């Protein structure tokens, strides 16, 4: 039987110092048991939505950042280590990651989906994101 997948879009936000924004998940609303993990902003695409519209909406919802400095640039696509329960099935998750630039003085205001955020160097980002993202992706950050 073929495996089914949801598709998500994520924003890899890097600041002027070369640090990556990572968000710690609150686990509220998770239907499968998991330990707390770090992620980057984003969410799943719904029918009829354009990828970049989803990306902008999710970044605003999860970080409070309303404006991007320029158009997002495609970075990489991977199959996540996470699984998604749906009806009586477990779906895989394909993540399309885009590099995103935000205004220098942008203030982060988290939604209730996350409990903390940090700007970390690329090696630390790779380590923290390894729970959700495969090595194929995290190695590209270093």
C-alpha positions in Angstrom: 0.0 0.0 0.0 1.3 3.5 -0.9 2.2 5.8 1.9 0.2 9.1 2.0 1.7 12.4 2.9 0.7 15.9 4.1 2.8 18.8 2.7 4.0 21.6 4.9 6.0 24.7 4.1 8.6 26.1 6.5 10.6 29.3 6.9 14.3 29.1 7.6 14.9 32.6 9.1 18.5 33.7 9.4 19.5 37.1 11.0 22.3 39.4 10.1 24.7 37.5 12.4 24.0 34.3 10.6 21.9 32.8 13.4 18.8 30.7 12.8 15.4 31.3 14.5 14.2 28.1 16.2 10.9 27.7 18.1 10.2 25.2 20.9 6.8 23.4 20.4 4.3 23.6 23.2 2.9 20.1 22.3 -0.6 21.4 23.0 -2.9 19.8 20.5 -0.5 17.0 19.5 -2.4 13.8 19.1 0.6 11.5 19.1 2.9 11.3 22.1 6.2 13.1 21.5 8.9 14.8 23.5 9.3 18.6 23.3 11.2 19.6 20.2 12.5 22.6 18.3 11.2 23.6 14.9 11.1 26.5 12.4 8.0 28.5 11.6 5.5 27.0 9.2 2.5 24.8 8.7 0.6 22.5 6.3 -0.7 23.6 3.0 -4.5 23.3 2.5 -6.3 22.9 -0.8 -6.3 26.0 -2.9 -3.5 27.7 -1.0 -0.3 29.0 -2.7 2.9 27.9 -1.0 4.3 31.4 -0.4 0.9 32.6 1.0 1.0 29.8 3.5 4.6 30.6 4.4 3.8 34.3 5.1 0.6 33.5 7.0 2.3 30.8 9.2 5.3 33.1 9.9 3.0 35.9 11.0 0.8 33.5 13.1 3.8 31.8 14.9 6.2 34.8 15.2 4.1 37.9 14.9 6.3 39.0 11.9 4.1 40.6 9.3 6.7 41.7 6.7 9.4 39.8 4.9 12.4 41.7 3.5 12.1 40.1 0.1 10.6 37.1 -1.6 11.3 33.7 0.1 13.9 31.6 -1.7 13.4 27.8 -2.0 16.1 25.9 0.1 15.3 22.2 0.3 12.4 19.6 0.6 12.6 16.7 2.9 10.4 13.9 4.4 10.1 14.8 8.1 10.8 12.3 10.9 7.4 13.2 12.3 4.2 11.4 11.5 0.7 12.8 11.4 -2.4 11.0 12.6 -5.3 11.4 10.2 -8.6 9.4 10.6 -7.5 5.8 10.9 -4.1 6.3 9.2 -0.7 7.7 10.0 0.5 10.1 7.3 4.0 11.1 6.4 5.0 14.8 6.3 6.8 16.4 3.4 8.4 19.7 4.3 9.3 22.4 1.7 11.8 24.8 3.3 12.3 28.4 2.1 15.0 30.8 3.2 13.3 33.9 4.6 14.7 37.4 5.5 12.9 39.5 8.0 13.4 43.2 8.9 16.5 43.8 11.2 14.5 45.1 14.1 11.5 42.6 13.8 10.2 41.6 17.2 9.2 38.0 17.8 5.8 37.4 19.4 5.1 33.7 19.8 1.7 32.1 19.3 0.4 29.5 21.8 1.9 26.8 19.5 5.3 27.5 20.9 6.7 28.1 24.4 10.1 29.6 23.6 12.3 30.9 20.8 16.1 31.3 20.4 18.5 32.6 17.8 21.2 29.9 17.5 24.2 29.3 15.3 23.9 26.8 12.4 25.5 23.9 14.2 23.1 24.3 17.2 20.1 24.7 14.9 21.1 21.5 13.1 21.3 19.7 16.5 17.9 21.1 17.8 16.1 20.4 14.5 17.3 16.8 14.2 14.2 15.5 16.1 11.8 16.6 13.3 14.2 16.9 10.3 16.4 14.1 8.8 20.2 14.4 8.6 19.8 15.1 4.9 18.4 18.5 5.9 20.3 19.3 9.1 23.7 18.7 7.4 22.9 21.5 5.0 22.7 24.0 7.9 26.3 23.5 9.0 
